[in-house]
Amino acid sequence: MKLSIEQVQELAELQKRVSELHKLEGFAGVGNSYVQLTDNAFVATFPTYVAVKRMYCETYSHDLSTVAGGVEFIAVTSNEEYIRGHEHEPS
């Protein structure tokens, strides 16, 4: 499928916007279906979330997750303070 000039321009603008957002403290990235924050920014921003044990990662033991504006926001952490009281079984 060939992209139109308008689609290419839209993608270029999107990349520029994401590049600007990377300058925000606490912003880690954007995926196809999520926005990733640092664990500190995530916990400071969202009072309600779940912590799910990661199966194959020794560095970061849990994913933190919540939905806002119809988009999943995530962070990875091993900080027990952020995990305690938010544990949820993986689905």
HTML snippet that shows the backbone in 3Dmol.js (N, CA, C, O; Angstrom):
<script src="https://3Dmol.org/build/3Dmol-min.js"></script>
<div id="view" style="width:600px;height:400px;position:relative"></div>
<script>
const pdb = `
ATOM      1  N   MET A   1       0.836  -1.177   0.000  1.00  0.00           N
ATOM      2  CA  MET A   1       0.000   0.000   0.000  1.00  0.00           C
ATOM      3  C   MET A   1       0.884   1.244   0.000  1.00  0.00           C
ATOM      4  O   MET A   1       1.806   1.360   0.808  1.00  0.00           O
ATOM      5  N   LYS A   2       0.610   2.126  -0.869  1.00  0.00           N
ATOM      6  CA  LYS A   2       1.343   3.381  -0.965  1.00  0.00           C
ATOM      7  C   LYS A   2       0.679   4.417  -0.060  1.00  0.00           C
ATOM      8  O   LYS A   2      -0.546   4.538  -0.039  1.00  0.00           O
ATOM      9  N   LEU A   3       1.494   5.163   0.686  1.00  0.00           N
ATOM     10  CA  LEU A   3       0.969   6.229   1.526  1.00  0.00           C
ATOM     11  C   LEU A   3       0.808   7.498   0.707  1.00  0.00           C
ATOM     12  O   LEU A   3       1.593   7.766  -0.203  1.00  0.00           O
ATOM     13  N   SER A   4      -0.208   8.269   1.034  1.00  0.00           N
ATOM     14  CA  SER A   4      -0.411   9.551   0.363  1.00  0.00           C
ATOM     15  C   SER A   4       0.567  10.579   0.945  1.00  0.00           C
ATOM     16  O   SER A   4       1.123  10.373   2.023  1.00  0.00           O
ATOM     17  N   ILE A   5       0.766  11.657   0.242  1.00  0.00           N
ATOM     18  CA  ILE A   5       1.610  12.745   0.732  1.00  0.00           C
ATOM     19  C   ILE A   5       1.068  13.270   2.058  1.00  0.00           C
ATOM     20  O   ILE A   5       1.840  13.584   2.963  1.00  0.00           O
ATOM     21  N   GLU A   6      -0.249  13.364   2.175  1.00  0.00           N
ATOM     22  CA  GLU A   6      -0.872  13.827   3.412  1.00  0.00           C
ATOM     23  C   GLU A   6      -0.549  12.888   4.580  1.00  0.00           C
ATOM     24  O   GLU A   6      -0.266  13.343   5.688  1.00  0.00           O
ATOM     25  N   GLN A   7      -0.595  11.582   4.326  1.00  0.00           N
ATOM     26  CA  GLN A   7      -0.277  10.607   5.372  1.00  0.00           C
ATOM     27  C   GLN A   7       1.192  10.716   5.783  1.00  0.00           C
ATOM     28  O   GLN A   7       1.514  10.640   6.969  1.00  0.00           O
ATOM     29  N   VAL A   8       2.068  10.893   4.819  1.00  0.00           N
ATOM     30  CA  VAL A   8       3.495  11.051   5.115  1.00  0.00           C
ATOM     31  C   VAL A   8       3.711  12.314   5.954  1.00  0.00           C
ATOM     32  O   VAL A   8       4.472  12.293   6.921  1.00  0.00           O
ATOM     33  N   GLN A   9       3.054  13.398   5.592  1.00  0.00           N
ATOM     34  CA  GLN A   9       3.172  14.638   6.349  1.00  0.00           C
ATOM     35  C   GLN A   9       2.633  14.475   7.770  1.00  0.00           C
ATOM     36  O   GLN A   9       3.215  14.992   8.723  1.00  0.00           O
ATOM     37  N   GLU A  10       1.526  13.756   7.905  1.00  0.00           N
ATOM     38  CA  GLU A  10       0.948  13.505   9.219  1.00  0.00           C
ATOM     39  C   GLU A  10       1.905  12.679  10.081  1.00  0.00           C
ATOM     40  O   GLU A  10       2.077  12.966  11.266  1.00  0.00           O
ATOM     41  N   LEU A  11       2.517  11.670   9.497  1.00  0.00           N
ATOM     42  CA  LEU A  11       3.482  10.852  10.231  1.00  0.00           C
ATOM     43  C   LEU A  11       4.713  11.665  10.631  1.00  0.00           C
ATOM     44  O   LEU A  11       5.244  11.492  11.728  1.00  0.00           O
ATOM     45  N   ALA A  12       5.160  12.541   9.752  1.00  0.00           N
ATOM     46  CA  ALA A  12       6.302  13.397  10.073  1.00  0.00           C
ATOM     47  C   ALA A  12       5.977  14.313  11.249  1.00  0.00           C
ATOM     48  O   ALA A  12       6.804  14.496  12.142  1.00  0.00           O
ATOM     49  N   GLU A  13       4.785  14.883  11.251  1.00  0.00           N
ATOM     50  CA  GLU A  13       4.362  15.739  12.354  1.00  0.00           C
ATOM     51  C   GLU A  13       4.238  14.942  13.654  1.00  0.00           C
ATOM     52  O   GLU A  13       4.601  15.435  14.722  1.00  0.00           O
ATOM     53  N   LEU A  14       3.736  13.733  13.568  1.00  0.00           N
ATOM     54  CA  LEU A  14       3.616  12.867  14.737  1.00  0.00           C
ATOM     55  C   LEU A  14       4.996  12.578  15.329  1.00  0.00           C
ATOM     56  O   LEU A  14       5.179  12.650  16.544  1.00  0.00           O
ATOM     57  N   GLN A  15       5.957  12.255  14.482  1.00  0.00           N
ATOM     58  CA  GLN A  15       7.311  11.966  14.963  1.00  0.00           C
ATOM     59  C   GLN A  15       7.905  13.193  15.649  1.00  0.00           C
ATOM     60  O   GLN A  15       8.552  13.066  16.689  1.00  0.00           O
ATOM     61  N   LYS A  16       7.696  14.365  15.086  1.00  0.00           N
ATOM     62  CA  LYS A  16       8.211  15.593  15.691  1.00  0.00           C
ATOM     63  C   LYS A  16       7.574  15.834  17.054  1.00  0.00           C
ATOM     64  O   LYS A  16       8.255  16.251  17.991  1.00  0.00           O
ATOM     65  N   ARG A  17       6.274  15.574  17.173  1.00  0.00           N
ATOM     66  CA  ARG A  17       5.569  15.761  18.448  1.00  0.00           C
ATOM     67  C   ARG A  17       6.077  14.779  19.506  1.00  0.00           C
ATOM     68  O   ARG A  17       6.301  15.161  20.655  1.00  0.00           O
ATOM     69  N   VAL A  18       6.256  13.521  19.118  1.00  0.00           N
ATOM     70  CA  VAL A  18       6.768  12.516  20.061  1.00  0.00           C
ATOM     71  C   VAL A  18       8.183  12.888  20.487  1.00  0.00           C
ATOM     72  O   VAL A  18       8.537  12.735  21.656  1.00  0.00           O
ATOM     73  N   SER A  19       8.988  13.370  19.558  1.00  0.00           N
ATOM     74  CA  SER A  19      10.347  13.801  19.879  1.00  0.00           C
ATOM     75  C   SER A  19      10.320  14.923  20.918  1.00  0.00           C
ATOM     76  O   SER A  19      11.136  14.932  21.840  1.00  0.00           O
ATOM     77  N   GLU A  20       9.405  15.853  20.778  1.00  0.00           N
ATOM     78  CA  GLU A  20       9.259  16.938  21.758  1.00  0.00           C
ATOM     79  C   GLU A  20       8.818  16.390  23.120  1.00  0.00           C
ATOM     80  O   GLU A  20       9.308  16.833  24.158  1.00  0.00           O
ATOM     81  N   LEU A  21       7.897  15.430  23.110  1.00  0.00           N
ATOM     82  CA  LEU A  21       7.409  14.859  24.361  1.00  0.00           C
ATOM     83  C   LEU A  21       8.499  14.108  25.123  1.00  0.00           C
ATOM     84  O   LEU A  21       8.451  14.020  26.349  1.00  0.00           O
ATOM     85  N   HIS A  22       9.472  13.572  24.407  1.00  0.00           N
ATOM     86  CA  HIS A  22      10.574  12.870  25.062  1.00  0.00           C
ATOM     87  C   HIS A  22      11.373  13.791  25.974  1.00  0.00           C
ATOM     88  O   HIS A  22      12.117  13.319  26.833  1.00  0.00           O
ATOM     89  N   LYS A  23      11.226  15.087  25.796  1.00  0.00           N
ATOM     90  CA  LYS A  23      11.915  16.051  26.663  1.00  0.00           C
ATOM     91  C   LYS A  23      11.225  16.188  28.014  1.00  0.00           C
ATOM     92  O   LYS A  23      11.815  16.712  28.959  1.00  0.00           O
ATOM     93  N   LEU A  24       9.972  15.717  28.116  1.00  0.00           N
ATOM     94  CA  LEU A  24       9.250  15.775  29.388  1.00  0.00           C
ATOM     95  C   LEU A  24       9.860  14.803  30.380  1.00  0.00           C
ATOM     96  O   LEU A  24      10.112  13.645  30.048  1.00  0.00           O
ATOM     97  N   GLU A  25      10.094  15.270  31.592  1.00  0.00           N
ATOM     98  CA  GLU A  25      10.596  14.378  32.625  1.00  0.00           C
ATOM     99  C   GLU A  25       9.504  13.372  32.971  1.00  0.00           C
ATOM    100  O   GLU A  25       8.374  13.762  33.264  1.00  0.00           O
ATOM    101  N   GLY A  26       9.826  12.103  32.939  1.00  0.00           N
ATOM    102  CA  GLY A  26       8.859  11.062  33.270  1.00  0.00           C
ATOM    103  C   GLY A  26       8.273  10.349  32.073  1.00  0.00           C
ATOM    104  O   GLY A  26       7.692   9.274  32.227  1.00  0.00           O
ATOM    105  N   PHE A  27       8.408  10.911  30.887  1.00  0.00           N
ATOM    106  CA  PHE A  27       7.899  10.274  29.668  1.00  0.00           C
ATOM    107  C   PHE A  27       8.961   9.326  29.139  1.00  0.00           C
ATOM    108  O   PHE A  27      10.113   9.718  28.951  1.00  0.00           O
ATOM    109  N   ALA A  28       8.570   8.069  28.898  1.00  0.00           N
ATOM    110  CA  ALA A  28       9.528   7.079  28.417  1.00  0.00           C
ATOM    111  C   ALA A  28       9.300   6.696  26.964  1.00  0.00           C
ATOM    112  O   ALA A  28      10.265   6.416  26.253  1.00  0.00           O
ATOM    113  N   GLY A  29       8.061   6.675  26.503  1.00  0.00           N
ATOM    114  CA  GLY A  29       7.833   6.305  25.113  1.00  0.00           C
ATOM    115  C   GLY A  29       6.379   6.023  24.809  1.00  0.00           C
ATOM    116  O   GLY A  29       5.518   6.033  25.689  1.00  0.00           O
ATOM    117  N   VAL A  30       6.132   5.769  23.525  1.00  0.00           N
ATOM    118  CA  VAL A  30       4.797   5.452  23.034  1.00  0.00           C
ATOM    119  C   VAL A  30       4.889   4.179  22.221  1.00  0.00           C
ATOM    120  O   VAL A  30       5.766   4.040  21.368  1.00  0.00           O
ATOM    121  N   GLY A  31       3.983   3.247  22.485  1.00  0.00           N
ATOM    122  CA  GLY A  31       3.896   2.025  21.688  1.00  0.00           C
ATOM    123  C   GLY A  31       2.610   2.042  20.880  1.00  0.00           C
ATOM    124  O   GLY A  31       1.874   3.028  20.889  1.00  0.00           O
ATOM    125  N   ASN A  32       2.348   0.959  20.191  1.00  0.00           N
ATOM    126  CA  ASN A  32       1.121   0.868  19.394  1.00  0.00           C
ATOM    127  C   ASN A  32      -0.135   1.005  20.234  1.00  0.00           C
ATOM    128  O   ASN A  32      -1.140   1.543  19.769  1.00  0.00           O
ATOM    129  N   SER A  33      -0.086   0.525  21.465  1.00  0.00           N
ATOM    130  CA  SER A  33      -1.307   0.514  22.278  1.00  0.00           C
ATOM    131  C   SER A  33      -1.100   1.067  23.681  1.00  0.00           C
ATOM    132  O   SER A  33      -1.943   0.848  24.551  1.00  0.00           O
ATOM    133  N   TYR A  34       0.006   1.783  23.928  1.00  0.00           N
ATOM    134  CA  TYR A  34       0.275   2.266  25.280  1.00  0.00           C
ATOM    135  C   TYR A  34       1.187   3.490  25.267  1.00  0.00           C
ATOM    136  O   TYR A  34       1.836   3.805  24.270  1.00  0.00           O
ATOM    137  N   VAL A  35       1.208   4.167  26.419  1.00  0.00           N
ATOM    138  CA  VAL A  35       2.174   5.225  26.703  1.00  0.00           C
ATOM    139  C   VAL A  35       2.962   4.751  27.912  1.00  0.00           C
ATOM    140  O   VAL A  35       2.374   4.335  28.910  1.00  0.00           O
ATOM    141  N   GLN A  36       4.280   4.809  27.834  1.00  0.00           N
ATOM    142  CA  GLN A  36       5.112   4.366  28.945  1.00  0.00           C
ATOM    143  C   GLN A  36       5.734   5.560  29.650  1.00  0.00           C
ATOM    144  O   GLN A  36       6.308   6.454  29.028  1.00  0.00           O
ATOM    145  N   LEU A  37       5.599   5.541  30.978  1.00  0.00           N
ATOM    146  CA  LEU A  37       6.196   6.556  31.840  1.00  0.00           C
ATOM    147  C   LEU A  37       7.247   5.918  32.718  1.00  0.00           C
ATOM    148  O   LEU A  37       7.296   4.693  32.831  1.00  0.00           O
ATOM    149  N   THR A  38       8.094   6.726  33.343  1.00  0.00           N
ATOM    150  CA  THR A  38       8.979   6.193  34.373  1.00  0.00           C
ATOM    151  C   THR A  38       8.108   5.806  35.569  1.00  0.00           C
ATOM    152  O   THR A  38       6.997   6.312  35.726  1.00  0.00           O
ATOM    153  N   ASP A  39       8.617   4.913  36.404  1.00  0.00           N
ATOM    154  CA  ASP A  39       7.797   4.484  37.540  1.00  0.00           C
ATOM    155  C   ASP A  39       7.476   5.638  38.483  1.00  0.00           C
ATOM    156  O   ASP A  39       6.362   5.712  39.001  1.00  0.00           O
ATOM    157  N   ASN A  40       8.426   6.539  38.716  1.00  0.00           N
ATOM    158  CA  ASN A  40       8.167   7.678  39.601  1.00  0.00           C
ATOM    159  C   ASN A  40       7.055   8.566  39.057  1.00  0.00           C
ATOM    160  O   ASN A  40       6.149   8.946  39.798  1.00  0.00           O
ATOM    161  N   ALA A  41       7.113   8.899  37.779  1.00  0.00           N
ATOM    162  CA  ALA A  41       6.094   9.744  37.161  1.00  0.00           C
ATOM    163  C   ALA A  41       4.744   9.039  37.138  1.00  0.00           C
ATOM    164  O   ALA A  41       3.708   9.666  37.363  1.00  0.00           O
ATOM    165  N   PHE A  42       4.753   7.738  36.867  1.00  0.00           N
ATOM    166  CA  PHE A  42       3.513   6.964  36.803  1.00  0.00           C
ATOM    167  C   PHE A  42       2.780   7.026  38.138  1.00  0.00           C
ATOM    168  O   PHE A  42       1.596   7.360  38.186  1.00  0.00           O
ATOM    169  N   VAL A  43       3.486   6.704  39.223  1.00  0.00           N
ATOM    170  CA  VAL A  43       2.858   6.654  40.547  1.00  0.00           C
ATOM    171  C   VAL A  43       2.425   8.046  41.001  1.00  0.00           C
ATOM    172  O   VAL A  43       1.397   8.188  41.662  1.00  0.00           O
ATOM    173  N   ALA A  44       3.197   9.069  40.653  1.00  0.00           N
ATOM    174  CA  ALA A  44       2.822  10.439  41.008  1.00  0.00           C
ATOM    175  C   ALA A  44       1.582  10.897  40.243  1.00  0.00           C
ATOM    176  O   ALA A  44       0.813  11.720  40.740  1.00  0.00           O
ATOM    177  N   THR A  45       1.387  10.369  39.043  1.00  0.00           N
ATOM    178  CA  THR A  45       0.284  10.790  38.178  1.00  0.00           C
ATOM    179  C   THR A  45      -1.001  10.022  38.443  1.00  0.00           C
ATOM    180  O   THR A  45      -2.085  10.604  38.450  1.00  0.00           O
ATOM    181  N   PHE A  46      -0.881   8.706  38.662  1.00  0.00           N
ATOM    182  CA  PHE A  46      -2.057   7.842  38.767  1.00  0.00           C
ATOM    183  C   PHE A  46      -2.174   7.228  40.162  1.00  0.00           C
ATOM    184  O   PHE A  46      -1.348   6.395  40.535  1.00  0.00           O
ATOM    185  N   PRO A  47      -3.184   7.623  40.937  1.00  0.00           N
ATOM    186  CA  PRO A  47      -3.349   7.028  42.263  1.00  0.00           C
ATOM    187  C   PRO A  47      -3.915   5.609  42.214  1.00  0.00           C
ATOM    188  O   PRO A  47      -3.731   4.838  43.155  1.00  0.00           O
ATOM    189  N   THR A  48      -4.594   5.262  41.136  1.00  0.00           N
ATOM    190  CA  THR A  48      -5.210   3.939  41.007  1.00  0.00           C
ATOM    191  C   THR A  48      -4.575   3.204  39.838  1.00  0.00           C
ATOM    192  O   THR A  48      -4.593   3.684  38.704  1.00  0.00           O
ATOM    193  N   TYR A  49      -4.011   2.030  40.126  1.00  0.00           N
ATOM    194  CA  TYR A  49      -3.360   1.220  39.098  1.00  0.00           C
ATOM    195  C   TYR A  49      -3.183  -0.195  39.619  1.00  0.00           C
ATOM    196  O   TYR A  49      -3.402  -0.465  40.800  1.00  0.00           O
ATOM    197  N   VAL A  50      -2.788  -1.089  38.739  1.00  0.00           N
ATOM    198  CA  VAL A  50      -2.467  -2.462  39.141  1.00  0.00           C
ATOM    199  C   VAL A  50      -0.989  -2.720  38.869  1.00  0.00           C
ATOM    200  O   VAL A  50      -0.389  -2.144  37.962  1.00  0.00           O
ATOM    201  N   ALA A  51      -0.424  -3.607  39.688  1.00  0.00           N
ATOM    202  CA  ALA A  51       0.952  -4.065  39.520  1.00  0.00           C
ATOM    203  C   ALA A  51       0.903  -5.544  39.178  1.00  0.00           C
ATOM    204  O   ALA A  51       0.393  -6.348  39.958  1.00  0.00           O
ATOM    205  N   VAL A  52       1.428  -5.905  38.020  1.00  0.00           N
ATOM    206  CA  VAL A  52       1.388  -7.291  37.540  1.00  0.00           C
ATOM    207  C   VAL A  52       2.809  -7.825  37.462  1.00  0.00           C
ATOM    208  O   VAL A  52       3.686  -7.199  36.866  1.00  0.00           O
ATOM    209  N   LYS A  53       3.029  -8.982  38.067  1.00  0.00           N
ATOM    210  CA  LYS A  53       4.348  -9.625  38.062  1.00  0.00           C
ATOM    211  C   LYS A  53       4.772  -9.936  36.635  1.00  0.00           C
ATOM    212  O   LYS A  53       4.006 -10.515  35.864  1.00  0.00           O
ATOM    213  N   ARG A  54       5.989  -9.552  36.288  1.00  0.00           N
ATOM    214  CA  ARG A  54       6.558  -9.863  34.974  1.00  0.00           C
ATOM    215  C   ARG A  54       7.173 -11.264  35.064  1.00  0.00           C
ATOM    216  O   ARG A  54       7.810 -11.607  36.059  1.00  0.00           O
ATOM    217  N   MET A  55       6.979 -12.045  34.044  1.00  0.00           N
ATOM    218  CA  MET A  55       7.389 -13.445  34.084  1.00  0.00           C
ATOM    219  C   MET A  55       8.888 -13.657  33.855  1.00  0.00           C
ATOM    220  O   MET A  55       9.484 -14.520  34.499  1.00  0.00           O
ATOM    221  N   TYR A  56       9.499 -12.902  32.969  1.00  0.00           N
ATOM    222  CA  TYR A  56      10.858 -13.227  32.560  1.00  0.00           C
ATOM    223  C   TYR A  56      11.799 -12.028  32.621  1.00  0.00           C
ATOM    224  O   TYR A  56      12.604 -11.828  31.711  1.00  0.00           O
ATOM    225  N   CYS A  57      11.708 -11.242  33.664  1.00  0.00           N
ATOM    226  CA  CYS A  57      12.588 -10.084  33.768  1.00  0.00           C
ATOM    227  C   CYS A  57      13.079  -9.955  35.207  1.00  0.00           C
ATOM    228  O   CYS A  57      12.282  -9.784  36.129  1.00  0.00           O
ATOM    229  N   GLU A  58      14.367 -10.038  35.388  1.00  0.00           N
ATOM    230  CA  GLU A  58      14.932  -9.918  36.728  1.00  0.00           C
ATOM    231  C   GLU A  58      15.140  -8.454  37.126  1.00  0.00           C
ATOM    232  O   GLU A  58      15.100  -8.125  38.311  1.00  0.00           O
ATOM    233  N   THR A  59      15.360  -7.588  36.158  1.00  0.00           N
ATOM    234  CA  THR A  59      15.642  -6.184  36.449  1.00  0.00           C
ATOM    235  C   THR A  59      14.408  -5.453  36.942  1.00  0.00           C
ATOM    236  O   THR A  59      14.460  -4.748  37.950  1.00  0.00           O
ATOM    237  N   TYR A  60      13.302  -5.617  36.239  1.00  0.00           N
ATOM    238  CA  TYR A  60      12.045  -4.964  36.602  1.00  0.00           C
ATOM    239  C   TYR A  60      11.019  -6.056  36.861  1.00  0.00           C
ATOM    240  O   TYR A  60      10.594  -6.750  35.937  1.00  0.00           O
ATOM    241  N   SER A  61      10.624  -6.205  38.122  1.00  0.00           N
ATOM    242  CA  SER A  61       9.792  -7.344  38.505  1.00  0.00           C
ATOM    243  C   SER A  61       8.318  -7.179  38.171  1.00  0.00           C
ATOM    244  O   SER A  61       7.599  -8.172  38.059  1.00  0.00           O
ATOM    245  N   HIS A  62       7.849  -5.937  38.008  1.00  0.00           N
ATOM    246  CA  HIS A  62       6.417  -5.707  37.809  1.00  0.00           C
ATOM    247  C   HIS A  62       6.139  -4.654  36.731  1.00  0.00           C
ATOM    248  O   HIS A  62       6.933  -3.740  36.507  1.00  0.00           O
ATOM    249  N   ASP A  63       4.992  -4.814  36.075  1.00  0.00           N
ATOM    250  CA  ASP A  63       4.424  -3.783  35.212  1.00  0.00           C
ATOM    251  C   ASP A  63       3.368  -3.053  36.025  1.00  0.00           C
ATOM    252  O   ASP A  63       2.553  -3.686  36.695  1.00  0.00           O
ATOM    253  N   LEU A  64       3.376  -1.741  35.973  1.00  0.00           N
ATOM    254  CA  LEU A  64       2.298  -0.945  36.537  1.00  0.00           C
ATOM    255  C   LEU A  64       1.402  -0.543  35.379  1.00  0.00           C
ATOM    256  O   LEU A  64       1.903  -0.217  34.303  1.00  0.00           O
ATOM    257  N   SER A  65       0.094  -0.560  35.573  1.00  0.00           N
ATOM    258  CA  SER A  65      -0.810  -0.313  34.453  1.00  0.00           C
ATOM    259  C   SER A  65      -2.094   0.358  34.908  1.00  0.00           C
ATOM    260  O   SER A  65      -2.635   0.049  35.969  1.00  0.00           O
ATOM    261  N   THR A  66      -2.572   1.284  34.085  1.00  0.00           N
ATOM    262  CA  THR A  66      -3.876   1.900  34.257  1.00  0.00           C
ATOM    263  C   THR A  66      -4.334   2.404  32.890  1.00  0.00           C
ATOM    264  O   THR A  66      -3.542   2.465  31.949  1.00  0.00           O
ATOM    265  N   VAL A  67      -5.601   2.761  32.786  1.00  0.00           N
ATOM    266  CA  VAL A  67      -6.141   3.290  31.531  1.00  0.00           C
ATOM    267  C   VAL A  67      -6.630   4.713  31.780  1.00  0.00           C
ATOM    268  O   VAL A  67      -7.335   4.981  32.753  1.00  0.00           O
ATOM    269  N   ALA A  68      -6.246   5.616  30.887  1.00  0.00           N
ATOM    270  CA  ALA A  68      -6.702   7.010  30.954  1.00  0.00           C
ATOM    271  C   ALA A  68      -6.957   7.491  29.529  1.00  0.00           C
ATOM    272  O   ALA A  68      -6.136   7.277  28.637  1.00  0.00           O
ATOM    273  N   GLY A  69      -8.078   8.129  29.328  1.00  0.00           N
ATOM    274  CA  GLY A  69      -8.403   8.620  27.996  1.00  0.00           C
ATOM    275  C   GLY A  69      -8.505   7.528  26.956  1.00  0.00           C
ATOM    276  O   GLY A  69      -8.285   7.771  25.770  1.00  0.00           O
ATOM    277  N   GLY A  70      -8.843   6.305  27.402  1.00  0.00           N
ATOM    278  CA  GLY A  70      -8.969   5.179  26.488  1.00  0.00           C
ATOM    279  C   GLY A  70      -7.647   4.571  26.058  1.00  0.00           C
ATOM    280  O   GLY A  70      -7.613   3.748  25.143  1.00  0.00           O
ATOM    281  N   VAL A  71      -6.540   4.971  26.714  1.00  0.00           N
ATOM    282  CA  VAL A  71      -5.205   4.473  26.377  1.00  0.00           C
ATOM    283  C   VAL A  71      -4.573   3.869  27.622  1.00  0.00           C
ATOM    284  O   VAL A  71      -4.710   4.412  28.718  1.00  0.00           O
ATOM    285  N   GLU A  72      -3.880   2.741  27.454  1.00  0.00           N
ATOM    286  CA  GLU A  72      -3.173   2.135  28.573  1.00  0.00           C
ATOM    287  C   GLU A  72      -1.884   2.907  28.841  1.00  0.00           C
ATOM    288  O   GLU A  72      -1.108   3.180  27.925  1.00  0.00           O
ATOM    289  N   PHE A  73      -1.670   3.250  30.100  1.00  0.00           N
ATOM    290  CA  PHE A  73      -0.423   3.852  30.547  1.00  0.00           C
ATOM    291  C   PHE A  73       0.293   2.809  31.388  1.00  0.00           C
ATOM    292  O   PHE A  73      -0.317   2.157  32.235  1.00  0.00           O
ATOM    293  N   ILE A  74       1.599   2.651  31.150  1.00  0.00           N
ATOM    294  CA  ILE A  74       2.364   1.619  31.844  1.00  0.00           C
ATOM    295  C   ILE A  74       3.672   2.191  32.383  1.00  0.00           C
ATOM    296  O   ILE A  74       4.118   3.268  31.990  1.00  0.00           O
ATOM    297  N   ALA A  75       4.262   1.436  33.290  1.00  0.00           N
ATOM    298  CA  ALA A  75       5.621   1.661  33.766  1.00  0.00           C
ATOM    299  C   ALA A  75       6.152   0.315  34.216  1.00  0.00           C
ATOM    300  O   ALA A  75       5.376  -0.573  34.570  1.00  0.00           O
ATOM    301  N   VAL A  76       7.457   0.157  34.205  1.00  0.00           N
ATOM    302  CA  VAL A  76       8.071  -1.050  34.752  1.00  0.00           C
ATOM    303  C   VAL A  76       8.814  -0.649  36.019  1.00  0.00           C
ATOM    304  O   VAL A  76       9.397   0.432  36.100  1.00  0.00           O
ATOM    305  N   THR A  77       8.782  -1.542  37.010  1.00  0.00           N
ATOM    306  CA  THR A  77       9.397  -1.198  38.290  1.00  0.00           C
ATOM    307  C   THR A  77       9.794  -2.434  39.073  1.00  0.00           C
ATOM    308  O   THR A  77       9.289  -3.532  38.837  1.00  0.00           O
ATOM    309  N   SER A  78      10.702  -2.233  40.002  1.00  0.00           N
ATOM    310  CA  SER A  78      11.014  -3.218  41.035  1.00  0.00           C
ATOM    311  C   SER A  78      10.863  -2.580  42.410  1.00  0.00           C
ATOM    312  O   SER A  78      11.211  -3.191  43.420  1.00  0.00           O
ATOM    313  N   ASN A  79      10.352  -1.368  42.451  1.00  0.00           N
ATOM    314  CA  ASN A  79      10.185  -0.627  43.687  1.00  0.00           C
ATOM    315  C   ASN A  79       9.019  -1.208  44.481  1.00  0.00           C
ATOM    316  O   ASN A  79       7.859  -1.061  44.095  1.00  0.00           O
ATOM    317  N   GLU A  80       9.336  -1.868  45.591  1.00  0.00           N
ATOM    318  CA  GLU A  80       8.310  -2.534  46.405  1.00  0.00           C
ATOM    319  C   GLU A  80       7.256  -1.559  46.917  1.00  0.00           C
ATOM    320  O   GLU A  80       6.097  -1.938  47.089  1.00  0.00           O
ATOM    321  N   GLU A  81       7.638  -0.322  47.161  1.00  0.00           N
ATOM    322  CA  GLU A  81       6.687   0.683  47.641  1.00  0.00           C
ATOM    323  C   GLU A  81       5.590   0.920  46.603  1.00  0.00           C
ATOM    324  O   GLU A  81       4.433   1.138  46.962  1.00  0.00           O
ATOM    325  N   TYR A  82       5.946   0.879  45.325  1.00  0.00           N
ATOM    326  CA  TYR A  82       4.974   1.088  44.254  1.00  0.00           C
ATOM    327  C   TYR A  82       4.124  -0.161  43.995  1.00  0.00           C
ATOM    328  O   TYR A  82       3.007  -0.059  43.489  1.00  0.00           O
ATOM    329  N   ILE A  83       4.650  -1.322  44.338  1.00  0.00           N
ATOM    330  CA  ILE A  83       3.982  -2.598  44.060  1.00  0.00           C
ATOM    331  C   ILE A  83       2.993  -2.948  45.179  1.00  0.00           C
ATOM    332  O   ILE A  83       1.867  -3.367  44.912  1.00  0.00           O
ATOM    333  N   ARG A  84       3.423  -2.774  46.420  1.00  0.00           N
ATOM    334  CA  ARG A  84       2.640  -3.177  47.595  1.00  0.00           C
ATOM    335  C   ARG A  84       1.231  -2.591  47.549  1.00  0.00           C
ATOM    336  O   ARG A  84       1.056  -1.382  47.391  1.00  0.00           O
ATOM    337  N   GLY A  85       0.248  -3.445  47.687  1.00  0.00           N
ATOM    338  CA  GLY A  85      -1.153  -3.019  47.724  1.00  0.00           C
ATOM    339  C   GLY A  85      -1.800  -2.891  46.350  1.00  0.00           C
ATOM    340  O   GLY A  85      -2.992  -2.601  46.246  1.00  0.00           O
ATOM    341  N   HIS A  86      -1.018  -3.108  45.300  1.00  0.00           N
ATOM    342  CA  HIS A  86      -1.532  -2.968  43.936  1.00  0.00           C
ATOM    343  C   HIS A  86      -1.401  -4.270  43.125  1.00  0.00           C
ATOM    344  O   HIS A  86      -1.705  -4.296  41.933  1.00  0.00           O
ATOM    345  N   GLU A  87      -0.942  -5.353  43.790  1.00  0.00           N
ATOM    346  CA  GLU A  87      -0.687  -6.606  43.087  1.00  0.00           C
ATOM    347  C   GLU A  87      -1.941  -7.136  42.417  1.00  0.00           C
ATOM    348  O   GLU A  87      -3.046  -7.053  42.954  1.00  0.00           O
ATOM    349  N   HIS A  88      -1.736  -7.677  41.238  1.00  0.00           N
ATOM    350  CA  HIS A  88      -2.812  -8.251  40.438  1.00  0.00           C
ATOM    351  C   HIS A  88      -2.234  -9.456  39.690  1.00  0.00           C
ATOM    352  O   HIS A  88      -1.110  -9.403  39.191  1.00  0.00           O
ATOM    353  N   GLU A  89      -2.991 -10.514  39.619  1.00  0.00           N
ATOM    354  CA  GLU A  89      -2.528 -11.713  38.917  1.00  0.00           C
ATOM    355  C   GLU A  89      -2.477 -11.458  37.404  1.00  0.00           C
ATOM    356  O   GLU A  89      -3.381 -10.838  36.845  1.00  0.00           O
ATOM    357  N   PRO A  90      -1.419 -11.937  36.751  1.00  0.00           N
ATOM    358  CA  PRO A  90      -1.380 -11.794  35.271  1.00  0.00           C
ATOM    359  C   PRO A  90      -2.529 -12.531  34.622  1.00  0.00           C
ATOM    360  O   PRO A  90      -2.956 -13.576  35.112  1.00  0.00           O
ATOM    361  N   SER A  91      -3.032 -11.996  33.525  1.00  0.00           N
ATOM    362  CA  SER A  91      -4.146 -12.658  32.829  1.00  0.00           C
ATOM    363  C   SER A  91      -3.664 -13.500  31.688  1.00  0.00           C
ATOM    364  O   SER A  91      -4.470 -14.124  30.998  1.00  0.00           O
TER     365      SER A  91
END
`;
const viewer = $3Dmol.createViewer("view");
viewer.addModel(pdb, "pdb");
viewer.setStyle({}, {cartoon: {color: "spectrum"}});
viewer.zoomTo();
viewer.render();
</script>
